[in-house]
Amino acid sequence: MREPGTALLTAVQVGDLLGIDQSTVYRMAADGRLPAVKVGRQWRFPVGVVQDLLGDSREGPSAAAVRPRGDLPDVQAAIAATSVAAELLGVMMVVTDMEGRPLTPVANPCPRFARLAGDAVDAEAVQACATEWRALADELDLQPHFRPGALGFECARAHIRTGDRLVGMVLAGGLAPAGDDDPDLYHLDAEARAAVLAALPRVAAALSTTGAPTR
């Protein structure tokens, strides 16, 4: 049994964090190499266990990309915050550093992004999304607003701070542009869009720290 309040990851999220196939995650859960619990018929994995694996000296490039650093938000807190916020707001969310590199799995991905992320043929398309995240970090306007992207959906961002430094971003995306009726994207009315833009800075503030970064 897990302790109340323990954040759990899906097999897809664990695979993204560890840089392994989803089928490998399932095998590791089945043979006991990766502690997991069953929620209904689905495996779920405690965040702390995955963080321990990311600290292993055998980590690969994907693990290194999500390793928490002293001047970046706590990964467990970021995963928990974006998972809840994304579901409530009806968008997909991710936390990145200021280079656009993901620090968390994409929470609540829209079907279009989920399909592209799971298809090696479309790796370049997903990389284009990361390039756009990097461009968002360079925008001078600190106020969140939606902008179109190369994958055909809109996204917005708010900055995470350590003291007076910008150290990361919370991004919300997967939204269909006006007039686009693609069922693989999220469709929000004007009020719901405004709610997303209002919530982003609050999520970012929750992950920000006021003191000097630790090294």
C-alpha positions as CSV (number, residue, x, y, z in Angstrom):
1,M,0.0,0.0,0.0
2,R,1.3,3.5,-0.7
3,E,1.2,6.4,1.7
4,P,-1.7,8.8,1.2
5,G,-0.7,11.7,-1.0
6,T,2.1,9.9,-2.7
7,A,2.3,11.0,-6.3
8,L,2.0,8.2,-8.9
9,L,3.2,8.2,-12.5
10,T,1.9,6.2,-15.5
11,A,4.0,3.8,-17.4
12,V,4.2,6.3,-20.3
13,Q,5.6,9.0,-17.9
14,V,8.1,6.6,-16.4
15,G,9.2,5.5,-19.8
16,D,9.7,9.2,-20.8
17,L,11.7,9.9,-17.6
18,L,13.9,6.9,-17.8
19,G,14.4,6.9,-21.6
20,I,13.0,3.3,-22.0
21,D,10.0,1.8,-23.9
22,Q,6.7,1.5,-22.2
23,S,6.8,-2.3,-22.7
24,T,10.1,-2.4,-20.8
25,V,8.4,-0.4,-17.9
26,Y,5.7,-3.1,-17.8
27,R,8.2,-5.9,-17.7
28,M,10.1,-4.3,-14.9
29,A,6.9,-3.8,-12.9
30,A,5.9,-7.4,-13.5
31,D,9.2,-9.0,-12.5
32,G,9.6,-6.7,-9.5
33,R,12.6,-4.7,-10.7
34,L,10.5,-1.5,-10.6
35,P,8.2,-1.1,-7.6
36,A,4.6,-0.4,-8.7
37,V,1.0,-0.6,-7.6
38,K,-2.1,-1.6,-9.5
39,V,-4.8,1.0,-9.8
40,G,-7.7,-0.9,-11.4
41,R,-6.0,-2.7,-14.2
42,Q,-3.2,-0.2,-14.7
43,W,0.3,-0.1,-13.2
44,R,1.2,3.1,-11.4
45,F,4.7,4.0,-10.1
46,P,5.6,6.1,-7.0
47,V,7.5,9.3,-8.0
48,G,10.1,8.7,-5.3
49,V,11.1,5.4,-6.8
50,V,11.6,6.9,-10.2
51,Q,13.6,9.8,-8.7
52,D,15.9,7.2,-7.1
53,L,16.5,5.6,-10.4
54,L,17.3,8.9,-12.0
55,G,20.0,9.3,-9.4
56,D,21.6,6.1,-10.4
57,S,25.1,6.4,-12.0
58,R,23.8,4.3,-14.9
59,E,21.4,7.0,-16.0
60,G,21.0,7.7,-19.7
61,P,20.5,11.1,-21.6
62,S,16.8,11.2,-20.9
63,A,17.3,10.7,-17.2
64,A,20.0,13.4,-17.1
65,A,17.6,15.8,-18.8
66,V,15.1,15.6,-16.0
67,R,17.5,15.4,-13.0
68,P,16.6,18.2,-10.5
69,R,19.2,20.8,-9.9
70,G,19.5,23.3,-7.1
71,D,18.3,26.2,-9.2
72,L,15.4,24.4,-10.7
73,P,12.0,23.5,-9.3
74,D,11.5,20.2,-7.4
75,V,10.6,17.6,-10.0
76,Q,8.1,15.7,-7.7
77,A,6.3,18.9,-6.9
78,A,6.3,20.0,-10.5
79,I,4.8,16.6,-11.7
80,A,2.1,16.7,-9.0
81,A,1.2,20.4,-9.7
82,T,1.0,20.0,-13.5
83,S,-0.8,16.7,-13.4
84,V,-3.6,18.2,-11.3
85,A,-3.7,21.6,-13.0
86,A,-3.7,20.0,-16.5
87,E,-6.7,17.8,-15.7
88,L,-8.7,20.6,-14.1
89,L,-8.0,23.1,-16.9
90,G,-8.4,20.7,-19.8
91,V,-5.0,21.3,-21.3
92,M,-1.7,19.6,-21.5
93,M,1.1,20.9,-19.3
94,V,4.9,20.5,-18.9
95,V,7.6,22.2,-16.9
96,T,10.9,23.0,-18.7
97,D,14.1,24.8,-18.0
98,M,14.9,28.0,-19.8
99,E,16.4,26.1,-22.7
100,G,13.0,24.5,-23.4
101,R,14.2,21.1,-22.1
102,P,11.4,19.2,-20.3
103,L,11.9,18.6,-16.6
104,T,8.6,16.7,-16.2
105,P,6.6,14.4,-18.5
106,V,3.8,16.1,-20.5
107,A,0.7,15.9,-18.3
108,N,-2.7,15.2,-19.9
109,P,-1.3,15.3,-23.5
110,C,-3.8,16.0,-26.3
111,P,-4.3,13.0,-28.7
112,R,-2.2,14.7,-31.4
113,F,0.8,15.2,-29.2
114,A,0.5,11.7,-27.6
115,R,0.4,10.2,-31.1
116,L,3.5,12.1,-32.3
117,A,5.4,11.5,-29.1
118,G,4.8,7.8,-29.4
119,D,5.9,7.6,-33.0
120,A,9.6,7.6,-33.8
121,V,8.9,8.7,-37.3
122,D,7.6,12.0,-35.9
123,A,10.6,12.6,-33.6
124,E,11.4,15.7,-35.6
125,A,7.9,17.1,-35.0
126,V,8.3,16.7,-31.3
127,Q,11.7,18.3,-31.4
128,A,10.1,21.2,-33.2
129,C,7.8,21.6,-30.1
130,A,10.8,21.7,-27.8
131,T,12.4,24.4,-30.1
132,E,9.2,26.4,-29.7
133,W,9.4,26.1,-25.9
134,R,12.9,27.5,-26.1
135,A,11.6,30.4,-28.2
136,L,8.9,31.1,-25.6
137,A,11.7,31.5,-23.0
138,D,13.2,34.3,-25.1
139,E,10.0,36.3,-25.4
140,L,10.2,39.7,-23.6
141,D,6.5,39.8,-22.6
142,L,6.3,38.0,-19.2
143,Q,2.5,38.0,-19.4
144,P,1.1,34.6,-20.5
145,H,-0.7,34.5,-23.8
146,F,-1.5,31.9,-26.4
147,R,0.5,31.5,-29.5
148,P,0.3,29.0,-32.4
149,G,3.0,26.3,-32.9
150,A,4.4,24.1,-35.6
151,L,2.3,21.1,-34.4
152,G,-0.9,23.0,-35.1
153,F,-2.0,23.8,-31.5
154,E,-1.6,26.8,-29.3
155,C,0.4,27.1,-26.1
156,A,1.2,29.7,-23.4
157,R,3.8,29.9,-20.6
158,A,4.6,31.4,-17.3
159,H,8.1,31.7,-15.7
160,I,9.4,29.9,-12.6
161,R,11.8,32.0,-10.5
162,T,14.5,31.4,-8.0
163,G,14.9,34.7,-6.3
164,D,15.0,37.3,-9.0
165,R,16.2,34.8,-11.7
166,L,14.1,33.1,-14.3
167,V,15.0,29.4,-14.1
168,G,12.1,27.6,-15.8
169,M,8.7,27.6,-17.4
170,V,5.3,26.1,-16.9
171,L,3.7,25.6,-20.3
172,A,0.0,24.9,-21.2
173,G,-0.8,23.7,-24.7
174,G,-2.7,21.4,-26.9
175,L,-5.4,24.0,-27.7
176,A,-7.1,24.2,-31.0
177,P,-6.9,27.5,-32.8
178,A,-10.1,29.4,-33.5
179,G,-12.1,27.6,-36.2
180,D,-10.1,24.4,-36.0
181,D,-12.5,21.5,-35.2
182,D,-9.8,18.8,-35.0
183,P,-11.0,16.2,-32.3
184,D,-7.3,15.4,-31.5
185,L,-6.9,18.9,-29.9
186,Y,-8.5,20.5,-26.8
187,H,-11.3,23.0,-27.4
188,L,-11.9,25.7,-24.8
189,D,-14.2,28.6,-24.9
190,A,-13.1,32.2,-24.1
191,E,-13.8,31.9,-20.4
192,A,-11.9,28.6,-20.1
193,R,-8.9,30.0,-22.0
194,A,-8.9,33.0,-19.7
195,A,-8.9,30.6,-16.7
196,V,-5.8,28.8,-18.1
197,L,-3.9,32.1,-18.5
198,A,-4.9,33.2,-15.0
199,A,-3.8,29.8,-13.5
200,L,-0.4,29.6,-15.2
201,P,1.3,32.3,-13.1
202,R,-0.2,30.7,-10.0
203,V,1.3,27.3,-10.8
204,A,4.6,28.9,-11.6
205,A,4.6,30.8,-8.4
206,A,3.9,27.6,-6.4
207,L,7.1,26.1,-8.0
208,S,9.2,29.2,-7.5
209,T,11.5,29.9,-4.6
210,T,12.3,33.3,-3.0
211,G,15.8,32.5,-1.7
212,A,19.2,32.2,-3.4
213,P,19.6,29.0,-5.4
214,T,21.5,26.1,-3.7
215,R,24.5,24.6,-5.4
